[in-house]
Amino acid sequence: MKLLFDHNLSHKHFGRLDDAFPDSEHVRNVGLREASDHAVWEYARSEDFTIVSKDEDFHQLSFLRGPPPKVVWVKLGNCTTDDVERVLRERRPNLLEFDDDEDAAFSVVVGGAR
């Protein structure tokens, strides 16, 4: 499962989570730092990424367009990079199941900040 972290999540995630989600990237590292949601969507679709975002717009796009790509919506509110990393690691088994489900388009990751 390759994750593409949206601009509203730290670029540090892709490197820190490489052991759990190899080949993941951040939008800024693939030339999409200032790109529109639609451009990010098309890149993720063409490169087989799952979008990870705190942006509700990707939730709406997933209902309008369906997969691919799949979308993981991180709903942690005000949180640190460590909080996001911790929750993604904790939810890894669920995310891998989500990735394997051909009919699934959208997943919400929630958890409390520490």
Secondary structure as GFF3:
##gff-version 3
##sequence-region A 1 114
A	DSSP	beta_strand	3	5	.	.	.	ID=ss1
A	DSSP	alpha_helix	12	16	.	.	.	ID=ss2
A	DSSP	beta_strand	25	26	.	.	.	ID=ss3
A	DSSP	three_ten_helix	27	30	.	.	.	ID=ss4
A	DSSP	alpha_helix	37	47	.	.	.	ID=ss5
A	DSSP	beta_strand	50	53	.	.	.	ID=ss6
A	DSSP	alpha_helix	56	65	.	.	.	ID=ss7
A	DSSP	beta_strand	71	75	.	.	.	ID=ss8
A	DSSP	alpha_helix	81	90	.	.	.	ID=ss9
A	DSSP	alpha_helix	92	100	.	.	.	ID=ss10
A	DSSP	beta_strand	106	110	.	.	.	ID=ss11
###
